[in-house]
């Protein structure tokens, strides 16, 4: 493993470095920007990178920044990813650095992720300048638009990973359900796939007093909403994880009129990739057959948005080891899977990757969940996250460097 006596320790242990990351995170927190609108955020990241003479990599991305840190010898390349966008939420934290932008907030901690990865880049530059250094390079991705599931696709389409020969990727997410000081790692499925659906149930409208001359789409749609839970409880294995949520149900304009149609919208989330096809097939067949049973017709639009986050075993073992060096082995736990989605999964379709959780929960249990208007993070974990990233990356580069032959 990457030892504690390496140059990473000297900067990581300085109060000046800690404060720099905290202040950078708070600057981002004050000025949150939504997905694909992160122009000011991008400018702030660029300015921070320029101030330390980082090697900024030019891309065709309209928002977001990439930078490269190279060691003294040629070798492979690993990527470290942060997301930079915020959410359309009114902040209610009353923090002195609370959002100054109406109806926008870093309520998922992407400001924390960005500051942690900036810290990792600074530490990597220290290591790269040392005598020990490392073979190869580390590509740092400050990615836009995670909240709408489009940012990773934009990075992949740009081709920056291919241009620098990236062979593996690391990412993290703050986790308020884990206590501060704890790192959660899990091999295999960690976060769920995300699919979206809309269903238009078409019936025959009419007067509420003569329902026998109608086909009531509200009644049909209600049976569909209730029956879709059958997919979770009786179609999927009890040890599988599938969630079907109907989040929108619209029909009708008056209390005495049966409308001609009803519209349902929702999501399907699967932790195990093998259940994704099962869930879609059952939804389609159940909705179609239920509508037919009531003499109605259903039109289904089903869209696959994101695959599941499935972590590579070798990288997870590596992250566990270095996390133990940073927070102590007793504070490295098996991460509990979540049915939330993450577009980090798109990178994992083409690269081995490890996405881990950084505990930021308050000791009294009062921490709010992601996307809550009172959400906040524990800034003391910025250094820990940055250190795990760099130790894991440098160790991986050494392990995958070309073997030097005698006479080379």
DASUL-V600442 format. One record per residue. N is the residue number from 1. RES is the residue in three letters. NEAR is the number of other ideal C-beta (glycine too) atoms within 10 Angstrom. Layout:
# DASUL-V600442
n:res:near
N:RES:NEAR
N:RES:NEAR
This chain:
# DASUL-V600442
n:res:near
1:UNK:13
2:UNK:23
3:UNK:11
4:UNK:11
5:UNK:9
6:UNK:17
7:UNK:17
8:UNK:24
9:UNK:14
10:UNK:13
11:UNK:19
12:UNK:19
13:UNK:11
14:UNK:12
15:UNK:7
16:UNK:7
17:UNK:19
18:UNK:17
19:UNK:11
20:UNK:20
21:UNK:22
22:UNK:16
23:UNK:13
24:UNK:19
25:UNK:24
26:UNK:16
27:UNK:15
28:UNK:27
29:UNK:25
30:UNK:15
31:UNK:16
32:UNK:27
33:UNK:20
34:UNK:17
35:UNK:20
36:UNK:17
37:UNK:17
38:UNK:29
39:UNK:12
40:UNK:14
41:UNK:26
42:UNK:19
43:UNK:12
44:UNK:18
45:UNK:27
46:UNK:15
47:UNK:9
48:UNK:21
49:UNK:20
50:UNK:10
51:UNK:9
52:UNK:12
53:UNK:8
54:UNK:21
55:UNK:15
56:UNK:15
57:UNK:15
58:UNK:8
59:UNK:16
60:UNK:9
61:UNK:20
62:UNK:13
63:UNK:23
64:UNK:25
65:UNK:27
66:UNK:24
67:UNK:23
68:UNK:18
69:UNK:25
70:UNK:20
71:UNK:22
72:UNK:13
73:UNK:13
74:UNK:11
75:UNK:18
76:UNK:17
77:UNK:21
78:UNK:27
79:UNK:25
80:UNK:25
81:UNK:26
82:UNK:27
83:UNK:29
84:UNK:29
85:UNK:28
86:UNK:28
87:UNK:20
88:UNK:12
89:UNK:18
90:UNK:11
91:UNK:24
92:UNK:15
93:UNK:17
94:UNK:7
95:UNK:13
96:UNK:7
97:UNK:15
98:UNK:15
99:UNK:21
100:UNK:11
101:UNK:14
102:UNK:8
103:UNK:12
104:UNK:20
105:UNK:25
106:UNK:29
107:UNK:26
108:UNK:24
109:UNK:24
110:UNK:28
111:UNK:28
112:UNK:27
113:UNK:28
114:UNK:27
115:UNK:29
116:UNK:29
117:UNK:28
118:UNK:26
119:UNK:26
120:UNK:30
121:UNK:25
122:UNK:22
123:UNK:27
124:UNK:27
125:UNK:21
126:UNK:18
127:UNK:22
128:UNK:19
129:UNK:12
130:UNK:15
131:UNK:6
132:UNK:15
133:UNK:15
134:UNK:26
135:UNK:18
136:UNK:24
137:UNK:23
138:UNK:29
139:UNK:23
140:UNK:26
141:UNK:28
142:UNK:30
143:UNK:29
144:UNK:30
145:UNK:25
146:UNK:24
147:UNK:20
148:UNK:13
149:UNK:18
150:UNK:19
151:UNK:28
152:UNK:26
153:UNK:14
154:UNK:20
155:UNK:25
156:UNK:17
157:UNK:10
158:UNK:15
159:UNK:11
160:UNK:21
161:UNK:20
162:UNK:10
163:UNK:13
164:UNK:19
165:UNK:12
166:UNK:20
167:UNK:16
168:UNK:22
169:UNK:26
170:UNK:26
171:UNK:27
172:UNK:29
173:UNK:27
174:UNK:27
175:UNK:25
176:UNK:23
177:UNK:16
178:UNK:21
179:UNK:17
180:UNK:21
181:UNK:18
182:UNK:22
183:UNK:27
184:UNK:22
185:UNK:25
186:UNK:21
187:UNK:18
188:UNK:14
189:UNK:19
190:UNK:28
191:UNK:26
192:UNK:29
193:UNK:25
194:UNK:22
195:UNK:22
196:UNK:16
197:UNK:20
198:UNK:14
199:UNK:25
200:UNK:17
201:UNK:30
202:UNK:16
203:UNK:25
204:UNK:15
205:UNK:16
206:UNK:17
207:UNK:11
208:UNK:13
209:UNK:8
210:UNK:9
211:UNK:12
212:UNK:5
213:UNK:11
214:UNK:19
215:UNK:20
216:UNK:22
217:UNK:28
218:UNK:15
219:UNK:17
220:UNK:26
221:UNK:28
222:UNK:16
223:UNK:17
224:UNK:24
225:UNK:16
226:UNK:11
227:UNK:13
228:UNK:23
229:UNK:13
230:UNK:12
231:UNK:21
232:UNK:16
233:UNK:9
234:UNK:9
235:UNK:16
236:UNK:18
237:UNK:11
238:UNK:7
239:UNK:6
240:UNK:15
241:UNK:18
242:UNK:23
243:UNK:16
244:UNK:21
245:UNK:13
246:UNK:17
247:UNK:9
248:UNK:10
249:UNK:16
250:UNK:11
251:UNK:19
252:UNK:16
253:UNK:6
254:UNK:8
255:UNK:6
256:UNK:8
257:UNK:13
258:UNK:23
259:UNK:19
260:UNK:16
261:UNK:21
262:UNK:25
263:UNK:15
264:UNK:23
265:UNK:16
266:UNK:19
267:UNK:18
268:UNK:26
269:UNK:24
270:UNK:26
271:UNK:22
272:UNK:20
273:UNK:14
274:UNK:11
275:UNK:23
276:UNK:20
277:UNK:10
278:UNK:17
279:UNK:24
280:UNK:18
281:UNK:12
282:UNK:20
283:UNK:22
284:UNK:15
285:UNK:10
286:UNK:18
287:UNK:24
288:UNK:15
289:UNK:11
290:UNK:19
291:UNK:25
292:UNK:12
293:UNK:10
294:UNK:18
295:UNK:12
296:UNK:22
297:UNK:16
298:UNK:25
299:UNK:14
300:UNK:16
301:UNK:10
302:UNK:15
303:UNK:10
304:UNK:12
305:UNK:16
306:UNK:22
307:UNK:21
308:UNK:26
309:UNK:29
310:UNK:21
311:UNK:23
312:UNK:19
313:UNK:11
314:UNK:14
315:UNK:23
316:UNK:21
317:UNK:12
318:UNK:23
319:UNK:27
320:UNK:22
321:UNK:17
322:UNK:23
323:UNK:26
324:UNK:17
325:UNK:18
326:UNK:23
327:UNK:20
328:UNK:12
329:UNK:10
330:UNK:8
331:UNK:18
332:UNK:22
333:UNK:17
334:UNK:10
335:UNK:24
336:UNK:12
337:UNK:17
338:UNK:19
339:UNK:17
340:UNK:16
341:UNK:21
342:UNK:23
343:UNK:27
344:UNK:26
345:UNK:25
346:UNK:21
347:UNK:26
348:UNK:22
349:UNK:11
350:UNK:12
351:UNK:17
352:UNK:17
353:UNK:24
354:UNK:28
355:UNK:27
356:UNK:26
357:UNK:23
358:UNK:27
359:UNK:23
360:UNK:28
361:UNK:20
362:UNK:13
363:UNK:10
364:UNK:6
365:UNK:9
366:UNK:10
367:UNK:23
368:UNK:16
369:UNK:13
370:UNK:16
371:UNK:13
372:UNK:16
373:UNK:13
374:UNK:15
375:UNK:23
376:UNK:22
377:UNK:25
378:UNK:20
379:UNK:19
380:UNK:12
381:UNK:24
382:UNK:28
383:UNK:22
384:UNK:25
385:UNK:27
386:UNK:28
387:UNK:25
388:UNK:28
389:UNK:30
390:UNK:30
391:UNK:26
392:UNK:28
393:UNK:31
394:UNK:27
395:UNK:20
396:UNK:25
397:UNK:24
398:UNK:16
399:UNK:10
400:UNK:15
401:UNK:16
402:UNK:12
403:UNK:5
404:UNK:9
405:UNK:6
406:UNK:4
407:UNK:4
408:UNK:6
